[in-house]
Amino acid sequence: MHSGEGVVKYRQGLSPAVWVGLFMAIWLPASAAAQSEWANCSSADAARIIQGCSAILSMANKVPANQRAVAYVNRGIAYYDGGELAKARVDYTAAIRLDPKRAEAFQNRADLELRVGEIDAAIADYTQVLTLDPKIASAYNGRGNSLREKGQIDGALADYNQAIRLDPQSPFAYNGRGNVLRDKGLIQEAIKSYNEAIALDPKYTTALIGRANAFSDKGEWENAIKDYDSAIALDPKDATAYNNRGTAHQNHGNLERALADYNTAVTLDKTRAAFYFNRALGYHLKGEADRALADYSTTIQRDPSYAYAYHNRGLLFHAKGDFDRAIADYTKAMQINANYAQSYVSRGTAYLRKGEFRKAVDDLRQGLRLDDGQPAARIALGDAYAKLRMNDDARSELDRAIALDSGASEAFLLRARVFEAQGRFDQAAKDYEAALALDPQLDSAKQALASLQAATKRAETARLEKPATTGGRLNRVALVIGNGEYETVARLPNAKNDASVLAKAFQLIGFRQVIEVSDQTREAMLAALRRFRELADTAEWAVIYYAGHAIEIDGVNYVIPVDARLAADRDVPDEAVGLSRMLDTVDHAKQLKLIILDACRDNPFLTKMKVAYASRSIGRGLARVEPEGSTLVAYAAKHGQVALDGMGENSPFVTALVKHMLTPGLEVRKVFGLVRDDVLAATGRAQEPFIYGTLGGDDFVINPK
């Protein structure tokens, strides 16, 4: 080769720069100085290349255009290898302008475009290379890499195959083909292609890492770790190999080794967001929440579009009870990736924990639209529906959750509660038992089942069939409700005790049917009232006794179920049960309709309730009522007063009421008059029971014995 000829240097796809041939220049420089500059421009030393090529280019028109194109290409490669990509691009473009048929200029510019993510431009330049010379294997390999970046897997596979046909001894296209076969899920075929690449070049670390990734896809962690070990031995500074080996160790159950590898990867390359994310995940799984939070935050700093980092950081805030920050992170993850189902599910669960049930339903439903195979999401949605008292919808979701995961104890527990709220006690008991069979330590299921069994035993003689009348005795029926175990405020210790002792008293004085229920949700209370209405419609006397919290708003009285939250005054009609509903329940009794409200206790809901209208009246105690048609409403404390729970097992009101109910021959109005006197005396005149309504001239003897 004459020393004055320009040597053209190529780049092969994404592989390191290699010499692939010589460009034989037509022009031969006459001077020794010019020949020396050409020697520099064609050398292997970047500084010499830049010096020599720049000197040649400074000669301008003294050098033919095609030879100046050679100088631009070679100097562009030197700039590229030195990381000066903008200068490299300018030189490659200048070479193309001077010599539009110079394939190596298009190929080198395509390599640069692929490196900086300009995929369409890279594909166009690789295609131009192949138009100029369809036998350049490296151009097919480079275009295959670009098509894969665009997700055009089949086109990439075709290009890799053609590159292999043109140059079966080059490992690069085998590696690329392995990548796209792995993308297509053809893992075993991918491994075969990586094997061919490694057979051609046993030190080809990229192929070793690719094969390790494929072994990881198959769950063959030991084989994966061996390949990562080999790659790291060849290149101890390959941060990606450490990161990927860490993932293999993590999935193989060795979290300490995983974290050690993640630490090395981060030390070697502090710019890669994925390395911090994987280390954060390792800390997260290890339970080191603060370290995980720090690394998720660093991930986001390195890459603000990292949706998974926002989501996982949200999970940590969620676990700490910081639902607002968790929701903010879930929302950001959804903005980045609107199709990431888990972000909707996680945000829905956070709203559920906050008590914002409708928002929870919306998010959980969207998460299930994106991925309907998530039993945990269906469990959460069922819980949200139950909280909204949409029990049919709740049961439907929990049925689906159990179909997806028959080992989900929480789904059985929640469905049991729904069945219980609907009055389907046999099914509820079966589901509580199923939950305990799956998780014998599930205390909430133990307690609920014990309570249900006790209630069933107490009600064995009080089933809801219509009672027969015998012996000429009046058909008198009573519904007794005791609400004490409130979910969002302090419990009422005496409410259930009072209900229990009064239920026994009704039985002792000859009531034919006494139904006793306790700790009623709104749905359960309405169901109990519906069932009792069937009894009341055929009875002479119908009595409802209620012990628990109640509230008066704008002159309307409501009793409060145990699942009420009452965050705002506007929630009361939706979450409580109106006194009017109780009056309607007993309205068709033939002789006496009696409602006894032991419910004027100091109300803890008032301190946290938001009031929508400044003019709204929310009373202390209950408002007076004016019932009609042989109806009495008895308050444990006169309207506007607060009833006392008392220091013993029963309130002063119930203690006095039971005492006088059991006294034979007393007329009902006389009973309540005597109760009034006893309570006034017991409370130092702080509490005065009161009855509302009229009965006419007939006597209504409560205990005719």
Rosetta blueprint (number, residue, H / E / L):
1 M L
2 H L
3 S L
4 G L
5 E L
6 G L
7 V L
8 V L
9 K L
10 Y E
11 R L
12 Q L
13 G L
14 L L
15 S L
16 P L
17 A L
18 V E
19 W L
20 V L
21 G L
22 L L
23 F L
24 M L
25 A L
26 I L
27 W L
28 L L
29 P L
30 A L
31 S L
32 A H
33 A H
34 A H
35 Q H
36 S H
37 E H
38 W H
39 A H
40 N H
41 C H
42 S L
43 S L
44 A L
45 D L
46 A H
47 A H
48 R H
49 I H
50 I H
51 Q H
52 G H
53 C H
54 S H
55 A H
56 I H
57 L H
58 S H
59 M L
60 A H
61 N H
62 K H
63 V L
64 P L
65 A H
66 N H
67 Q H
68 R H
69 A H
70 V H
71 A H
72 Y H
73 V H
74 N H
75 R H
76 G H
77 I H
78 A H
79 Y H
80 Y H
81 D H
82 G L
83 G L
84 E L
85 L H
86 A H
87 K H
88 A H
89 R H
90 V H
91 D H
92 Y H
93 T H
94 A H
95 A H
96 I H
97 R H
98 L H
99 D L
100 P L
101 K L
102 R L
103 A H
104 E H
105 A H
106 F H
107 Q H
108 N H
109 R H
110 A H
111 D H
112 L H
113 E H
114 L H
115 R H
116 V L
117 G L
118 E L
119 I H
120 D H
121 A H
122 A H
123 I H
124 A H
125 D H
126 Y H
127 T H
128 Q H
129 V H
130 L H
131 T H
132 L H
133 D L
134 P L
135 K L
136 I L
137 A H
138 S H
139 A H
140 Y H
141 N H
142 G H
143 R H
144 G H
145 N H
146 S H
147 L H
148 R H
149 E H
150 K L
151 G L
152 Q L
153 I H
154 D H
155 G H
156 A H
157 L H
158 A H
159 D H
160 Y H
161 N H
162 Q H
163 A H
164 I H
165 R H
166 L H
167 D L
168 P L
169 Q L
170 S L
171 P H
172 F H
173 A H
174 Y H
175 N H
176 G H
177 R H
178 G H
179 N H
180 V H
181 L H
182 R H
183 D H
184 K L
185 G L
186 L L
187 I H
188 Q H
189 E H
190 A H
191 I H
192 K H
193 S H
194 Y H
195 N H
196 E H
197 A H
198 I H
199 A H
200 L H
201 D L
202 P L
203 K L
204 Y L
205 T H
206 T H
207 A H
208 L H
209 I H
210 G H
211 R H
212 A H
213 N H
214 A H
215 F H
216 S H
217 D H
218 K L
219 G L
220 E L
221 W H
222 E H
223 N H
224 A H
225 I H
226 K H
227 D H
228 Y H
229 D H
230 S H
231 A H
232 I H
233 A H
234 L H
235 D L
236 P L
237 K L
238 D L
239 A H
240 T H
241 A H
242 Y H
243 N H
244 N H
245 R H
246 G H
247 T H
248 A H
249 H H
250 Q H
251 N H
252 H L
253 G L
254 N L
255 L H
256 E H
257 R H
258 A H
259 L H
260 A H
261 D H
262 Y H
263 N H
264 T H
265 A H
266 V H
267 T H
268 L H
269 D L
270 K L
271 T L
272 R L
273 A H
274 A H
275 F H
276 Y H
277 F H
278 N H
279 R H
280 A H
281 L H
282 G H
283 Y H
284 H H
285 L H
286 K H
287 G L
288 E L
289 A H
290 D H
291 R H
292 A H
293 L H
294 A H
295 D H
296 Y H
297 S H
298 T H
299 T H
300 I H
301 Q H
302 R H
303 D L
304 P L
305 S L
306 Y L
307 A H
308 Y H
309 A H
310 Y H
311 H H
312 N H
313 R H
314 G H
315 L H
316 L H
317 F H
318 H H
319 A H
320 K L
321 G L
322 D L
323 F H
324 D H
325 R H
326 A H
327 I H
328 A H
329 D H
330 Y H
331 T H
332 K H
333 A H
334 M H
335 Q H
336 I H
337 N L
338 A L
339 N L
340 Y L
341 A H
342 Q H
343 S H
344 Y H
345 V H
346 S H
347 R H
348 G H
349 T H
350 A H
351 Y H
352 L H
353 R H
354 K H
355 G L
356 E L
357 F H
358 R H
359 K H
360 A H
361 V H
362 D H
363 D H
364 L H
365 R H
366 Q H
367 G H
368 L H
369 R H
370 L H
371 D L
372 D L
373 G L
374 Q L
375 P H
376 A H
377 A H
378 R H
379 I H
380 A H
381 L H
382 G H
383 D H
384 A H
385 Y H
386 A H
387 K H
388 L L
389 R L
390 M L
391 N H
392 D H
393 D H
394 A H
395 R H
396 S H
397 E H
398 L H
399 D H
400 R H
401 A H
402 I H
403 A H
404 L H
405 D L
406 S L
407 G L
408 A L
409 S H
410 E H
411 A H
412 F H
413 L H
414 L H
415 R H
416 A H
417 R H
418 V H
419 F H
420 E H
421 A H
422 Q L
423 G L
424 R L
425 F H
426 D H
427 Q H
428 A H
429 A H
430 K H
431 D H
432 Y H
433 E H
434 A H
435 A H
436 L H
437 A H
438 L H
439 D L
440 P L
441 Q L
442 L L
443 D H
444 S H
445 A H
446 K H
447 Q H
448 A H
449 L H
450 A H
451 S H
452 L H
453 Q H
454 A H
455 A H
456 T H
457 K H
458 R H
459 A L
460 E L
461 T L
462 A L
463 R L
464 L L
465 E L
466 K L
467 P L
468 A L
469 T L
470 T L
471 G L
472 G L
473 R L
474 L L
475 N L
476 R E
477 V E
478 A E
479 L E
480 V E
481 I E
482 G E
483 N L
484 G L
485 E L
486 Y L
487 E L
488 T L
489 V L
490 A L
491 R L
492 L L
493 P L
494 N L
495 A H
496 K H
497 N H
498 D H
499 A H
500 S H
501 V H
502 L H
503 A H
504 K H
505 A H
506 F H
507 Q H
508 L H
509 I L
510 G L
511 F L
512 R L
513 Q E
514 V E
515 I E
516 E E
517 V E
518 S E
519 D L
520 Q L
521 T L
522 R H
523 E H
524 A H
525 M H
526 L H
527 A H
528 A H
529 L H
530 R H
531 R H
532 F H
533 R H
534 E H
535 L H
536 A H
537 D L
538 T L
539 A L
540 E L
541 W E
542 A E
543 V E
544 I E
545 Y E
546 Y E
547 A E
548 G L
549 H L
550 A E
551 I E
552 E E
553 I E
554 D L
555 G L
556 V E
557 N E
558 Y E
559 V E
560 I L
561 P L
562 V L
563 D L
564 A L
565 R L
566 L L
567 A L
568 A E
569 D H
570 R H
571 D H
572 V H
573 P H
574 D H
575 E H
576 A L
577 V E
578 G E
579 L H
580 S H
581 R H
582 M H
583 L H
584 D H
585 T H
586 V H
587 D L
588 H L
589 A L
590 K L
591 Q L
592 L E
593 K E
594 L E
595 I E
596 I E
597 L E
598 D E
599 A L
600 C L
601 R L
602 D L
603 N L
604 P H
605 F H
606 L H
607 T H
608 K L
609 M L
610 K E
611 V L
612 A L
613 Y L
614 A L
615 S L
616 R L
617 S L
618 I E
619 G L
620 R L
621 G L
622 L L
623 A L
624 R L
625 V L
626 E L
627 P L
628 E L
629 G L
630 S L
631 T E
632 L E
633 V E
634 A E
635 Y E
636 A L
637 A L
638 K L
639 H L
640 G L
641 Q L
642 V L
643 A L
644 L L
645 D L
646 G L
647 M L
648 G L
649 E L
650 N L
651 S L
652 P H
653 F H
654 V H
655 T H
656 A H
657 L H
658 V H
659 K H
660 H H
661 M H
662 L L
663 T L
664 P L
665 G L
666 L L
667 E E
668 V H
669 R H
670 K H
671 V H
672 F H
673 G H
674 L H
675 V H
676 R H
677 D H
678 D H
679 V H
680 L H
681 A H
682 A H
683 T L
684 G L
685 R L
686 A L
687 Q L
688 E L
689 P L
690 F E
691 I E
692 Y E
693 G L
694 T L
695 L L
696 G L
697 G L
698 D L
699 D L
700 F L
701 V E
702 I L
703 N L
704 P L
705 K L
